[in-house]
Amino acid sequence: MSTRIVVVGGGTAGARLAQHLPVTLLGEEPHAPYNRVLLADVLAGRYEPEVIALPAPREPVRRGVLAVRINRAARTVRCADGTEVGYDRLVLATGSNPVLPPLRGLRGGRLPSGVHPFRTLDDCLALREAVRPGVRAVVIGGGLLGVSAARSLAALGAEVVLTQQGERLMERQLDERASGLLRGHVESLGVEVHTECRVSGLHQRDGAVTAVELADGFVLDAQVVILACGVRPRVGLARDAGLDVRTGVVVDDELRTSDPYIHAIGDCAEHDGRVYGLAGPALEQADALASVLTGTDVARTSRGAGEADPPRPAVPAYTGTRALTRLTLGGPVSLDLAAFGEADAQPGDDVVQLTDATRRAYRKVVVRGDRLVGGVLLGDLAAVGALARAWEGDEALPHAPLLHLLTHDGGS
């Protein structure tokens, strides 16, 4: 009898696993699985929702089905519609929820009219419906998600204000120089940027947002507010089932939780103390788990590299991901950026930087000993492939001038 595999969550990780294996996929959203990375392009009107659909899984997705309880003894999942699904192996791919900041006027989990998270396709479609040329929109959060949302809103003709509590935009990925160039580009799109400012509350009238108040008392008029303050792993289902949960659902190198019959992948999973919250690691974890469950190297066979390898149960399936962040910001002149690893050097590190003001290009790599530990590229990504390979492989760099790392061929 075949193994019954049930996957809870139809996001990036769950959908990828369902492409490899025949599974019962329980998707909470009413839509077919889609590429969340492209939501900003849907908001901007570049793509319609059907364009960002992911490849169809091997078995039909049960859409609009919310899993509410796991019975580990009986190995069943109970759903909000009253149905129960039995499993031999359960995979939690429950993703993450947007963080709702502790603001005045944003209590009890209910959002005033005009206040939107930016996490799902429904969030995106609701925003697209609400935003018209001239609408005053305030984005709270200047990370990757906030910058993407601000760019898309500006493309719709909104008057956009982007607020960031930290010193610079995308401070987790970019150094000061790169962030400054990014800010200049965002402002060239017509976005008003405020950094080092903390939002303290929302003003409302008749249940609808009218303004955003900053901690210093300054008030920003707003008809639409977008919450882009980060995400938090969805672990309630796992915690209620008694699984080991810290920030995320704790998993080992086989993406196995504290219950040997339950695995976790994607935004909800915590591996070796780290929750990634990015698409790249979610895909790698799904591929790795497919290999664990089938005893074959799924990534190898999906590339068409000959016959599948024999079962290797003793070999660790997943040892972590070295994730690279990429973003394209449109406008009269588009801006591409890529960042990986540590963008800020430590004492003793070697740093190479190249700046081309006329082409608005900036490139930087950080080398520690004989290893590439991080880098940032804006405007010119010709070398990103070679740099990514050197970083992801974590191999000793060749004995050559460091400048070769930033040449157009990446030294390849």
Secondary structure, DSSP 8 states (H G I E B T S, - for coil): ----EEEE--SHHHHHHHHHS--EEEESSSS--B-GGGHHHHHHTSS-GGGGB----SS-EEET--EEEEETTTTEEEETTS-EEE-SEEEE---EEE-----BT--TT---BTEEE-SSHHHHHHHHHH--TT-EEEEE--SHHHHHHHHHHHHTT-EEEEE-SSSSTTTTT--HHHHHHHHHHHHHTT-EEE-S--EEEEEEETTEEEEEEETTS-EEE-SEEEE-S-EEE--HHHHHTT--BSSSEEE-TT-B-SSTTEEE-GGGEEETTB---SHHHHHHHHHHHHHHHHTS-HHHHHTT-SS-----TTS-S------EEEEEE-SSS-EEEEEEE--S--TT-EEEEEEETTTTEEEEEEEETTEEEEEEEES--TTHHHHHHHHHHT----SS-GGGGGSTTTT-
